[in-house]
Amino acid sequence: MAAHLSDTDLLESLKRGDSAAFRQVHVQYFGMIRYLILNNNGREEDARDVFQEAQVVLFEHLQAGTFEQKATLKTWLYAVCRNKWLKRLEKEKRQVRFTDFETVEPFDDASDVEAKSEQHAVLRQSLDMLGNSCKKLLLLFYFFQKSMEEIADDLNYTNADTAKTQKYKCLQRLKALYKTREQTI
């Protein structure tokens, strides 16, 4: 299978169990799924697992004759992988654990430790200056990894879009405060 096949031809080859067709699907679409997973709290092995699960679902639908192509194969794979990943995240309730700003990871030399401690101090001061509503919103999003819908409910915003807009504004304020504080040190 030297040339890239159209979706229709590719689906027919997949239905027959053609290993070259599965390789083509992997070459064409895995990068997109890898990017999706890695940018949403996943690891490389998570991306491989989710992509493989989606391929199995596709193959099963093709074998059973229940596959309906209402979109491109790329769109279908993306939607299946996205849904599988969201379900896995929900099931695992992945959360970034709070890191004590005083905790210092091992570094090669003392100047790295000092620089990291100063950055943590500046960040802590900037967060304190930010105000409670923005601080809570950013913590809910970045540390507890809550969705915009959950944040909107928790903080009584009208909807997820309002929460997203507010998060952007809060993050911009935090960045400005951090930059200002960093320059004074």
Steps between C-alpha positions, in 0.01 A plus 500: 500500500738767374255781430259646752155361449178697509285453809270263312786283372674514835184387681458211257862395559452525876187289477704229328757523782777636276794574728633764257170687540539499878856633460371777274236596757771509766739709287229745395312548825699395806687832519171688529381271781839512674482880499146489642592266786835659590338843517225370726692348791596180320818313433639335189377158607152644563495629142603160365236322710216734405593492132516120503162481674351726233643281225343194664162677517534597135590146398211353701253742339634419156477126564147525638389726213392769747752767401328808361728751337338832581835681507856443385693215658728760660203672667351167610828381657554834672150495649530141622845561651390826661196333656704203620760731653239717673332190644834369623584833664160511665535142619847554641417847633854606421608792704827677529596479861573820684868565509622682804680804367767442763582156362810515288590233249862387485719721284856480382622801690399746770426785259220291341342441841517868585351605165214248532425613857486861386263409215271315743503797738415742219222273376356462850507879551341558160221252576438668835473839330265365235190485714291211624263454205777486240722291725219248553416486129862437398549238770182319395616494139874437526536305823170317524460477120131573511316563175364842415148367558594384851670832575195692376284297739743530792547875464145582387592628154228515236664235282830337404583777252478760774729290719746463211505875440551567869781242516678675214470838672623357831794330335598823326488684833708228667760519225519879532532479879766230474698702247480814715598313818783320320647830380507642854711212630 
